[in-house]
Amino acid sequence: MNQFATCRDAKEFLVVRILDEAQREGVSLSEVERKMLYFSETGWAPPDIAETSRRFDSEYDQPEYETKIAQLIGNAREGARKENQQEYDAWSDAVSTLSKEDHYLLVMIQQASGGESQGRDLLRLWATGFAIVLGLLFLIYIAGVIR
């Protein structure tokens, strides 16, 4: 059962965890960077988010920001996974709830988990290729034995 009633509740949970991780790691986030964690064109966002977004677009490097936040997300989530299963489950619930709407934070959450899924996908690709080669070699062997 999901513990977040609204996307706003889920977003608040995630943002607090990200800001806590930034503080733990000594990563400074400007007011604009913190506010951009709340950005959404369709879902709940602070009233001044349009002005914040304009400032962000003109003053910040978006890919650099996304990488920095994705790193914080990955570290915070991994810490929760290792230390507190309830906290880790809450992360999953919050992401699931937030996924019902369009939120900028989801882009960085996806980046944070992208490395894990890409590694698994590559492993599956190699395993499938290896299985196909073994199957073909087996068929060639059987064809040679039958002659």
N, C-alpha and C positions, 0 to 999 in steps of 0.2 A: 504494500500500500504506500502510495506517495505521500510524503509528509508536508508538501508545500501546496497550499490552497490556491495561490496565485503566482503568476510569473514574477510579479514584483517581489514577493516573498523569496522566491528561488534566486532571483538576481541579487537581492540584498545578502542572502547567505553566501553566495559565491564571491561577491565583491569584498565582503568582510574577510573571507579566507584569503583572497588574493592580496589585499592590503596587509594582512597579518604576515603573510609570507614575504612580502616586500620588506617589511620592517625587520623580520628575522634575518633576511639576507643582506640588509643594509642597502637595498635598492631604493633610490629616491624616485618618487612619482610626483610630478607637478599637479597642481589643482586641475588643470585641463586633462592631464592623463588619467587622473582618478575619475573625473566626471565622464570621460569617454567610455569607461567601463559600463556606464548606464545607457549608452547610446542605443536608440532604436528609432526607426522611422515609423513603425506601426504600433509597437507596444509601449508600455509605460516608460517614461523617461522624465528626468527633472525638467521643470518649466524652461530653464535657460539652455537646454541642450542644443538648440539650433545655433545659438551664438557660440557655444563651446565647440561645436563641430566646425564652424567657420574658422575659429582660431586654430583648432587642431590642424585643419587642412592647410592653413597658411604657414604655421610655425613648426610643425613636426613632420618627421619622416615616418610615414604610415607603416612600411614594412619593418622598420627598426622597432617601432612601438609594438607591433603585433608579435614580433619575435620575443621581445622583453616580457610581455604579458604572458605569452604562451609558455615561456620558461618558468615563470612564477606559478602558473597554473599547474604545470606538470610536477613541479617540486612540491607544491602544497598537496596535490592529490596523492602523490606517491607517499608523502609523509603520513597522510591520513590512512592510506592503505596499510602501511607498516605498523602504525601505532594505535589506530582506533577504528575498528570495523564499522561502528555506528556512524562515525564521521564520514568514512569512505562511502557508505551506503547513502548518506545524505547528499554527498556530491552527485552521485548517480541520479538520485531523485530530483535534485535541483536542475541538473542538465536536462533530464527528461521533461520536466515541467517547462523549462525555458524554451525547449525545442518546439513547443506548440506555437510559438510566435517568432518573428524575425528580430533578432538582437545581435548587435555587433560582437558582443562577448562570445557568442557561439562560434564565430570565425576563429578566435584565438583558442577556444576550447578544442576545436577541431584540429588546429595546428599542434596543440599540446599532445593530443592523442594520436596524431598522424604518424609519428615515428613508430609507435607500437604497431599500428595496423599495417604500415608499409613493410615492416620487418616480417610480420606474419605472412603477408601476401607474397613476399619474395620467397620465403621458405616454402610455402605451398606450391608456388610456381616451379621451383627447383625439384621438389618431391614429385610433382606430377610429371615433369619432363623425364626425370630419372625412371619413374614407373613405366612410362611409355617406351623408353629405350630398352628397358629390361624385357618388356612384353614383346617388342619386335625381335630382339635377340632370341628369345625363347621360341617364337614362331619360326625364325630362320633355322634354329637348331632342330626343331620338330620336323620341318620340311626336309632337312638333310638326312635325318634318321629314317624317314618314311621311304625315301628313294631306294 
